[in-house]
Amino acid sequence: MPRIILASTSRYRRELLARLGLPFDVQAPATPEVALDGVPPDRMAARLALAKACSIRTRDALVIGSDQVASLDGQVLRKPGTHDVAVAQLLACQGRTVLFHTAAAVVATDSGAKTEHIDLTEVRFRRLDAAALEEYVRRDKPLDCAGSFKSEGLGISLLASMQGDDPTALIGLPLIRLCAMLRNEGLELP
């Protein structure tokens, strides 16, 4: 079995990949996570996921890269980094639908084969006042999450609805499609 490497510094992606019960290593990708001007959010996520996977230079490995881009009316909502930015993003999302584009790429380093997938999750936010959003950000601390919320935590209470094919995609790594990609590379998964 080839070595599996997750090209990510995200603890969320590491926790998701661990669910598959496969041994894997983690390496930080040599790719900056910056918005790409003029590139639609879905393509931006795909390009960054592939760039992360391709940045790991090794032999006999399957390298997994992933990226998520949230967008509101075509405008990118990146990781907020600060409490104030998180609250501002959440205020803008009230009563609206945010699109989460989560891309995964698998690169087989020996053959050079590349497989990519983009998952779309539509998230409709409830209407809440600023005080409730301030409290949410203080409690859940979603400062490292695109769109400023964690669906796997208290952030689920902010939502009116969610539509998508893979609930793990919203957390940061679409495991349903990733399993298929890994099976196509010869890995045995149930």
Residue frames relative to the residue before (quaternion, step in Angstrom):
aa qw qx qy qz dx dy dz
M 1.0000 0.0000 0.0000 0.0000 0.00 0.00 0.00
P 0.4341 -0.6901 0.4995 0.2930 3.60 -0.84 0.88
R 0.5822 -0.5601 0.4610 0.3672 3.51 -1.26 0.48
I 0.2387 -0.7413 0.6060 0.1620 3.58 -1.08 0.69
I 0.0524 -0.7843 0.6182 -0.0013 3.55 -0.90 0.99
L 0.2296 -0.7377 0.6210 0.1323 3.53 -0.93 0.96
A 0.2213 -0.7790 0.5775 0.1034 3.58 -0.57 1.18
S 0.5032 0.6356 -0.4187 0.4093 3.53 0.32 1.26
T 0.2815 -0.7209 0.6010 0.1997 3.53 -1.25 0.50
S 0.4829 0.6964 -0.4084 0.3392 3.58 1.32 0.02
R 0.3891 -0.7121 0.5362 0.2326 3.56 -0.78 1.01
Y 0.6006 0.5685 -0.3588 0.4328 3.59 1.12 -0.62
R 0.6743 0.4759 -0.2946 0.4817 3.59 0.92 -0.87
R 0.6197 0.5371 -0.3409 0.4597 3.58 1.01 -0.76
E 0.6686 0.4928 -0.2993 0.4697 3.60 0.92 -0.89
L 0.6466 0.5156 -0.3211 0.4614 3.60 0.99 -0.79
L 0.6780 0.4867 -0.3030 0.4601 3.60 0.81 -0.94
A 0.6085 0.5668 -0.3490 0.4322 3.60 1.05 -0.69
R 0.5520 0.6235 -0.3900 0.3931 3.62 1.15 -0.49
L 0.6512 0.5425 -0.3197 0.4236 3.60 1.12 -0.60
G 0.4110 -0.7514 0.4416 0.2672 3.59 1.24 -0.19
L 0.5104 0.6188 -0.4335 0.4107 3.58 1.20 0.46
P 0.4712 -0.6404 0.5013 0.3414 3.59 -1.03 0.63
F 0.1104 0.7899 -0.5984 0.0766 3.58 -1.01 0.80
D 0.3391 -0.6900 0.6008 0.2191 3.50 -1.34 0.44
V 0.2694 -0.7348 0.5977 0.1739 3.53 -1.28 0.41
Q 0.0275 0.7748 -0.6311 0.0266 3.55 -0.97 0.91
A 0.4728 -0.6534 0.5094 0.3001 3.55 -1.05 0.76
P 0.3926 -0.7175 0.5156 0.2554 3.59 -0.80 0.93
A 0.3942 -0.6996 0.5465 0.2377 3.54 -1.20 0.62
T 0.5017 0.6208 -0.4222 0.4298 3.54 0.88 1.04
P 0.3446 -0.7338 0.5353 0.2371 3.60 -0.70 0.95
E 0.3478 -0.7140 0.5678 0.2165 3.58 -1.07 0.76
V 0.2338 0.7687 -0.5560 0.2128 3.55 0.06 1.31
A 0.5546 -0.5900 0.4662 0.3563 3.53 -1.18 0.61
L 0.2813 -0.7499 0.5799 0.1491 3.55 -1.03 0.83
D 0.3901 -0.7540 0.4796 0.2218 3.58 -0.35 1.24
G 0.8400 0.2059 -0.1691 0.4727 3.52 -1.02 0.90
V 0.6047 0.5312 -0.3609 0.4712 3.59 1.27 0.05
P 0.4649 -0.6772 0.4845 0.3008 3.61 -0.77 0.96
P 0.6585 -0.5629 0.3275 0.3772 3.62 -1.07 0.71
D 0.6610 0.5026 -0.3336 0.4464 3.62 0.92 -0.79
R 0.6751 0.4754 -0.2912 0.4832 3.60 0.95 -0.83
M 0.5945 0.5561 -0.3629 0.4534 3.59 1.10 -0.66
A 0.6544 0.5037 -0.3103 0.4709 3.59 0.90 -0.92
A 0.6646 0.5085 -0.3054 0.4544 3.59 0.92 -0.90
R 0.6665 0.5041 -0.3082 0.4546 3.59 0.88 -0.89
L 0.6809 0.4846 -0.2936 0.4640 3.57 0.93 -0.88
A 0.6270 0.5308 -0.3408 0.4571 3.61 1.00 -0.75
L 0.6849 0.4696 -0.2879 0.4770 3.58 0.89 -0.91
A 0.6373 0.5271 -0.3326 0.4533 3.60 0.97 -0.80
K 0.6314 0.5232 -0.3330 0.4655 3.59 1.01 -0.76
A 0.6759 0.4855 -0.2986 0.4672 3.59 0.86 -0.93
C 0.6985 0.4777 -0.2740 0.4570 3.59 0.92 -0.87
S 0.6043 0.5923 -0.3575 0.3953 3.60 1.18 -0.42
I 0.6206 0.5202 -0.3448 0.4748 3.60 1.23 -0.32
R 0.1487 -0.8066 0.5711 0.0339 3.55 -0.54 1.21
T 0.3412 0.7013 -0.5583 0.2831 3.54 -0.41 1.25
R 0.4231 -0.6842 0.5270 0.2742 3.57 -1.29 0.12
D 0.8596 0.1670 -0.1206 0.4676 3.50 -1.37 0.43
A 0.5539 0.5828 -0.4123 0.4286 3.55 0.73 1.08
L 0.2821 -0.6633 0.6525 0.2339 3.47 -1.38 0.33
V 0.1245 -0.8090 0.5737 0.0299 3.54 -0.55 1.20
I 0.1940 -0.7852 0.5841 0.0681 3.53 -0.83 1.08
G 0.0313 -0.7677 0.6401 0.0035 3.53 -0.90 1.00
S 0.0050 0.7973 -0.6034 0.0164 3.56 -1.10 0.63
D 0.0312 0.7756 -0.6304 0.0080 3.53 -1.20 0.55
Q 0.1660 -0.7756 0.6018 0.0936 3.53 -1.18 0.59
V 0.0551 -0.7703 0.6351 0.0124 3.52 -1.00 0.92
A 0.1879 -0.7611 0.6139 0.0927 3.55 -0.80 1.07
S 0.0184 -0.8098 0.5863 0.0076 3.57 -1.02 0.73
L 0.1496 -0.7476 0.6445 0.0585 3.49 -1.19 0.81
D 0.8231 -0.1061 0.0119 0.5577 3.56 -0.47 1.22
G 0.7340 -0.4380 0.2239 0.4683 3.57 0.99 0.86
Q 0.6115 0.5306 -0.3497 0.4714 3.59 1.27 -0.15
V 0.4459 -0.7180 0.4772 0.2404 3.55 -0.84 1.03
L 0.1493 -0.7389 0.6522 0.0803 3.54 -1.07 0.91
R 0.1155 -0.8184 0.5610 0.0454 3.60 -0.21 1.20
K 0.7183 -0.3611 0.3229 0.4994 3.56 -1.28 -0.23
P 0.4460 -0.7458 0.4189 0.2635 3.61 -0.65 1.03
G 0.2939 -0.7957 0.4891 0.2033 3.60 0.97 -0.76
T 0.8005 0.1089 -0.0564 0.5866 3.60 1.03 -0.71
H 0.6627 -0.5114 0.3873 0.3864 3.52 -1.30 0.47
D 0.6892 0.5024 -0.2908 0.4337 3.59 0.80 -1.01
V 0.6535 0.4935 -0.3180 0.4777 3.60 0.97 -0.79
A 0.6283 0.5355 -0.3376 0.4521 3.60 1.00 -0.78
V 0.6641 0.4898 -0.3071 0.4741 3.59 0.88 -0.89
A 0.6447 0.5214 -0.3212 0.4575 3.59 0.94 -0.86
Q 0.6460 0.5057 -0.3250 0.4704 3.61 0.94 -0.83
L 0.6825 0.4893 -0.2917 0.4579 3.58 0.86 -0.93
L 0.6089 0.5380 -0.3514 0.4652 3.60 1.04 -0.68
A 0.6606 0.5111 -0.3026 0.4592 3.59 0.98 -0.83
C 0.6920 0.5030 -0.2677 0.4432 3.59 1.14 -0.63
Q 0.4573 0.7270 -0.4353 0.2699 3.60 1.20 -0.33
G 0.8481 0.0773 -0.1143 0.5116 3.54 -0.80 1.16
R 0.6526 0.5089 -0.2962 0.4769 3.58 1.26 0.20
T 0.4559 -0.6670 0.5237 0.2703 3.52 -1.37 0.26
V 0.1440 -0.7636 0.6272 0.0533 3.54 -0.92 1.04
L 0.2830 -0.7497 0.5778 0.1548 3.55 -0.99 0.90
F 0.1358 -0.7725 0.6174 0.0602 3.55 -0.89 1.01
H 0.1260 -0.7793 0.6135 0.0222 3.54 -0.58 1.24
T 0.0038 -0.8052 0.5913 -0.0452 3.58 -0.47 1.21
A 0.1102 -0.8147 0.5692 0.0152 3.53 -0.55 1.21
A 0.0909 -0.7510 0.6511 0.0619 3.51 -1.24 0.65
A 0.0509 -0.7723 0.6329 0.0201 3.53 -1.13 0.74
V 0.1166 -0.7563 0.6397 0.0718 3.54 -1.11 0.77
V 0.0817 -0.7824 0.6172 0.0130 3.54 -0.84 1.06
A 0.2416 -0.7306 0.6239 0.1364 3.55 -0.86 1.05
T 0.3443 -0.8034 0.4438 0.1979 3.58 -0.23 1.25
D 0.6536 0.5160 -0.3386 0.4380 3.62 1.03 -0.57
S 0.7717 0.3404 -0.1904 0.5023 3.60 0.84 -0.93
G 0.4208 -0.7002 0.4737 0.3289 3.57 1.16 -0.53
A 0.4120 0.7160 -0.4722 0.3075 3.60 1.26 0.05
K 0.0961 -0.7878 0.6080 0.0199 3.52 -1.03 0.91
T 0.0542 -0.7744 0.6303 0.0059 3.54 -0.95 0.95
E 0.0550 -0.8141 0.5781 -0.0049 3.56 -0.91 0.93
H 0.0103 -0.7716 0.6359 0.0078 3.53 -1.26 0.51
I 0.1262 -0.7546 0.6377 0.0893 3.56 -1.16 0.70
D 0.1616 -0.7782 0.6036 0.0623 3.54 -0.80 1.07
L 0.1869 -0.7777 0.5925 0.0961 3.58 -1.02 0.82
T 0.0213 -0.7638 0.6451 -0.0079 3.54 -0.94 1.00
E 0.2034 -0.7669 0.6003 0.1011 3.55 -0.84 1.05
V 0.0805 -0.8103 0.5802 -0.0146 3.53 -0.67 1.17
R 0.1509 -0.7795 0.6048 0.0611 3.57 -0.71 1.13
F 0.2679 -0.7869 0.5420 0.1235 3.56 -0.69 1.15
R 0.4674 -0.6261 0.5466 0.3013 3.55 -1.19 0.66
R 0.4728 -0.6189 0.5275 0.3394 3.56 -1.32 0.12
L 0.0640 0.7812 -0.6138 0.0939 3.54 -0.72 1.17
D 0.4904 -0.6555 0.4736 0.3248 3.56 -1.14 0.48
A 0.7127 -0.4756 0.3144 0.4086 3.55 -1.30 0.35
A 0.6307 0.5434 -0.3444 0.4340 3.60 1.00 -0.77
A 0.6513 0.5061 -0.3161 0.4688 3.60 0.97 -0.81
L 0.6661 0.4921 -0.3038 0.4710 3.59 0.99 -0.79
E 0.5975 0.5473 -0.3482 0.4714 3.59 1.07 -0.72
E 0.6709 0.4963 -0.2899 0.4686 3.57 0.91 -0.95
Y 0.6302 0.5300 -0.3390 0.4550 3.57 0.96 -0.82
V 0.6852 0.4805 -0.2954 0.4608 3.60 0.76 -1.00
R 0.6311 0.5293 -0.3360 0.4568 3.59 1.00 -0.77
R 0.7296 0.4474 -0.2470 0.4544 3.60 0.91 -0.90
D 0.7889 0.3518 -0.1745 0.4728 3.61 0.78 -1.01
K 0.1953 -0.8327 0.4951 0.1527 3.60 1.26 -0.42
P 0.1611 0.8294 -0.5184 0.1322 3.62 0.64 1.09
L 0.2113 0.8421 -0.4771 0.1364 3.58 1.10 0.67
D 0.7220 0.3857 -0.2369 0.5233 3.59 1.23 -0.38
C 0.5930 0.5699 -0.3493 0.4489 3.59 1.23 0.48
A 0.4848 -0.6433 0.5092 0.3032 3.56 -0.91 0.93
G 0.8094 0.2405 -0.1880 0.5017 3.57 -0.86 0.93
S 0.4367 -0.7693 0.3913 0.2538 3.58 1.32 0.11
F 0.7201 0.3515 -0.3062 0.5139 3.59 0.97 0.74
K 0.3071 -0.7270 0.5890 0.1739 3.52 -1.34 0.48
S 0.3186 -0.7678 0.5237 0.1863 3.58 -0.45 1.16
E 0.6641 0.4992 -0.3057 0.4650 3.59 1.15 -0.54
G 0.7025 0.3909 -0.2563 0.5367 3.57 1.30 0.02
L 0.8209 -0.1966 0.1812 0.5046 3.54 -1.14 -0.71
G 0.5192 0.6762 -0.3926 0.3451 3.60 1.20 -0.45
I 0.5438 0.6183 -0.4051 0.3974 3.58 1.13 -0.49
S 0.6259 0.5560 -0.3362 0.4313 3.62 1.13 -0.58
L 0.5996 0.5716 -0.3545 0.4338 3.61 1.24 -0.27
L 0.6775 0.5588 -0.2671 0.3968 3.56 1.22 -0.50
A 0.3527 -0.6869 0.5954 0.2217 3.50 -1.30 0.63
S 0.7830 -0.1396 0.1097 0.5961 3.58 1.08 -0.76
M 0.1264 -0.7569 0.6371 0.0729 3.49 -1.36 0.32
Q 0.0198 -0.7904 0.6122 -0.0036 3.56 -0.96 0.89
G 0.3417 0.7079 -0.5647 0.2513 3.52 -0.91 0.99
D 0.5764 -0.6210 0.4205 0.3246 3.54 -1.28 0.30
D 0.8074 0.1835 -0.0505 0.5585 3.59 1.12 -0.58
P 0.3460 -0.7726 0.4878 0.2131 3.62 -0.37 1.15
T 0.6251 0.5428 -0.3550 0.4344 3.61 1.11 -0.49
A 0.5320 0.6259 -0.4124 0.3938 3.60 1.18 -0.39
L 0.6526 0.5230 -0.3249 0.4415 3.58 0.94 -0.81
I 0.6458 0.4975 -0.3158 0.4855 3.58 1.15 -0.56
G 0.7117 -0.4975 0.2469 0.4302 3.61 1.16 -0.37
L 0.7891 0.1514 -0.1041 0.5861 3.61 1.21 -0.14
P 0.2960 -0.7886 0.5101 0.1739 3.63 -0.42 1.18
L 0.2230 -0.8430 0.4774 0.1084 3.56 0.10 1.32
I 0.5910 0.5697 -0.3958 0.4117 3.61 0.98 -0.64
R 0.7181 0.4142 -0.2523 0.4991 3.60 0.78 -0.98
L 0.6106 0.5517 -0.3620 0.4380 3.60 1.01 -0.72
C 0.6129 0.5392 -0.3532 0.4570 3.62 0.99 -0.74
A 0.6595 0.4956 -0.3097 0.4728 3.59 0.92 -0.87
M 0.6434 0.5223 -0.3241 0.4563 3.60 0.97 -0.81
L 0.6771 0.4826 -0.2889 0.4745 3.59 0.97 -0.86
R 0.6081 0.5359 -0.3488 0.4704 3.60 1.06 -0.70
N 0.6454 0.5274 -0.3138 0.4549 3.59 0.99 -0.83
E 0.6834 0.4390 -0.2785 0.5126 3.58 1.22 -0.43
G 0.6603 -0.5653 0.2895 0.4008 3.59 1.26 0.31
L 0.4925 0.6468 -0.4538 0.3649 3.61 1.17 0.08
E 0.3595 -0.7295 0.5419 0.2118 3.54 -1.05 0.77
L 0.0908 0.7487 -0.6467 0.1142 3.50 -0.73 1.21
P 0.5894 -0.5755 0.4074 0.3942 3.59 -1.06 0.58
